[in-house]
Amino acid sequence: MLVFGARRALERGQELGIIAGELRRRLGGAAPEAVATVIAASGEPITLEDLRVAFDQIAPRLSTSQPDDGWLSAIQRELATLVIIRKQDAPSPHPRERLARARRLLGQGHVEAALAEVSRLPGAQGAESWMAAAGRYIATRRALDTLETAAIEGKAQPVPGAASPASPVQKTVQGE
């Protein structure tokens, strides 16, 4: 439940608060790097909606190259898109199509695939902050997955005073 609470807080863009200390105490020994990643992410949480809004702001610049590109590289890029040979079922490498795929993938919550598409666009160097935020989002979700696995596998430290599954609480019947 602890990890699910952390996931819910981060998805809402909220800080972890008391959950951070409990994560450190209960799962810090089992997955210290994952705990550190999640706690660091809670300082400035990135939500899927944040990524979508930022993507919409940078999208117009992604399909074109940066102005500091030389004229030779701009011409080479244009010539490379004149004739494209690909398998029929392969996705189009055209920047407009990549941009549409990235937007669709992001809308479906597939941040890793959207990041891959954005990194292949001509204006990707202008999206470094978005790509870094997407990378932090992905790393945080992976860390949460690691913590969930550790908790499910029983690697978490038990809550003091709680009965462990190995030693069930025995009931005493009065009057016997």
N, C-alpha and C positions, 0 to 999 in steps of 0.2 A: 504494500500500500504506500510505503514511503516513496518509492521510485515513481509510482504512478502520480503521486502528489507533486513531485518535482517536475515530471513531464507536463502535467496540467498547468502548473505555474508558469513554466517557460513558454508553453504554447500561447498563454494569455499575455505574455510579455511582462510578467511580474517577477519580482525578486523572490528568492527562496525563503528568506526569513529563517524561522526556526528549523525548517527542513534541512538547511545547509549543515547545521551542527549535527543533526541526526544522521545525515548521509556520511559525514566524516566519522562519526562514532561507530555506526553499525556496518558500513561498507568500506570504510577507509583501508582496512587491512586486506580485504579481498580484492579490491580494484582501486588502488590509490590514484592512478592516472585518470580513470574515468570520473572519479569523484572530483578531482581537481578541475577537470574540463567542465563538468556541469556547474560547479560552484563559480568558476571564472565566467562562464556564460551568463550566470544569473545577474552579474553586475551590470551588464548591458545586453539584456535578452533580445534576440532577433526572432521575430515571428515570420510565419509564411506570408502574412499580409504585408509586413515591412518589405520583404523581398519583392513582392508583386508591385507595390507602389514604386519602389526604387527602380525596378525593371522598366515600368511604364515611362519613367522619367528619362532613362538613358536609351531606350529603344530607338529613337530616331537617329542617334549617333552611331549605333552599332553596325548598321548595314553599309556604312561608308567608311573609307579609310580616314586616318587622321590628317589634318592639313599639313603637318610637318613631313609627311611621306614625300619622297621625291617623285618627279614626274615619270621617271622610268619605272618605278615600282607600281605606280598607278596604271600605267599603260599595260604592264605585264599582267596585272590583276584583271584588267578589262579584257585583254586578249584571252586569258585563261577561261573566262566565262562565256566566250562566244560559242564554243563548241564543247559540250560536255558529254562524254561517253560514260554511261553507267548502266547497271542492270535495271530492268524495268521496275522491280520491287525495291530497289535501293532508294533511300531518301535523297531528295535533291540537295546538292551542295550550294545552291544559289542563296546568297545572303537573305533575301526576302523570305525564302522558304525556311531557312534555318531560324530566323527571327520568329516566324509564326510557330514553328515547332517548339522553340524555347518557351514562348508565351503559353502554349497549350500544356506543355509538360509542367511548367510552374503552376499553372492553374489546377493541375491534377495532383500537385504535391510532390512531384518527382524532381526535387531540387538538384540532385546529382546529375541527372540527364540534361536538365536545363543548363546547368553550369558547363557541361561538356559542349553543348551547342553554342553557347555564348562565347566560349573560349576560341571557337573556330571562326568567328565572325571577323570581318576586316577591321571593325572599330573596337575590338576587344581590349586593346591597350587603354581605351578611354573608360573601361568598365572595371578597372582594377579594384575599386572600393566595393562595388557590388559583388564581384567574384570573391573577394576576401570575406565579405559578410556571408555569402552563400557557403563558402568553405567552413566558416565557424558554425553555421547552422547544421551542416552535415556532420561535423565533428561532434557537436553536442548531441545530436540524435543517435549517433553511434555509441557515444559514451552512455547515454541513457539505456540503450539496448544492452550494453555490457553489464550495467548495474542491475537491470531486470533479470538477466541470465544468472548473475551471481546470487541474487535474492531467491530466485526459483530453485537454484541448486543447493540452497541452504548454507551459503557461505557468509551470510550476514550474521553479525553478533546478535544474540538474543536480547530481547528487552528485559532489563532487570525486573525480577518479580513475576515474570510471565512463566507459565508452565511450558516446558519444552515438550514436543511431541513424543520424545523417547520416554518421558516419565509422566504418565497421565496422573491427574489429580484423583486421589481416592476419596470416595464419599463415605462418610460414617453415618450409619443409620442409628438414630436415637431410639431407645426403648428396647433394645435387644441385649 
